[in-house]
Amino acid sequence: MPNIENLKKQAKQYLRWHRERYYPVAAAISASLPRFHGLSDEQVLDSDFKLAGAPELVARQRGFESWQALKSGANAMTQKPGRTAPLPFLNSTAAQLFVANIKAACDFYTTKLGFTVDFVYGDPPFYAQVTRDCAKLALRLVCEPVFAGDVREREHLLSAALTVATADEIKQLFLTYQDAGVPFVQTLKREPWGARAFIVLDPDGNRILFAGPTD
């Protein structure tokens, strides 16, 4: 079973995003909660998404009928006549970053960004994974340019986006990275889509966005 306290934080984040009209959460709500099926994103964000709705959303995303069923470890939702089975739930993701030196990349993510090395593969190494809490980043050795010219800079292309649950956490993370001398493409600011975010630049030009709620 997943950590209930972490799931509570996720539910509060969903509620906050709905209140702040963060459009990606509307799609998650309409896909998982039957009473919102068929509504547009605008209609979902205009609706009354009460405190109880957020835990239900978290529970249904994990295949349970209700928050109580999730907490008690009940069996996953049973298939009803005429209804399709719940879609498989993807519970982790790992962005793949292209780097020119595995060791140098691991050093940056561990000493500057607070990650730990899960594994390094190959002799000489050509693949690795670093982790911090639930965030995973795969590092893939590539010895020639992956992007044409300066397209990454011109188009502001992100390599990964990571989130935290609270406004205090995103501010603390930014200040910690600032003290560590991490290079920023963008310092902490409020985004048009309702979050506070900053972007760091790793030694290989990968832009990593860190985002959290505004309050």
Secondary structure, DSSP 8 states (H G I E B T S, - for coil): ---HHHHHHHHHHHHHHHHTT-HHHHHHHHHH-GGGTT--HHHHHHS---TTHHHHHHHHHTT-SSHHHHHHT-------TT-----------EEEEEES-HHHHHHHHHHTT--EEEEEEETTEEEEEEEETTEEEEEEE-SS-SSSTTHHHHHT--SEEEE-SSHHHHHHHHHHHHHTT--EEEEEEE-TTSEEEEEEE-TTS-EEEEEEE--
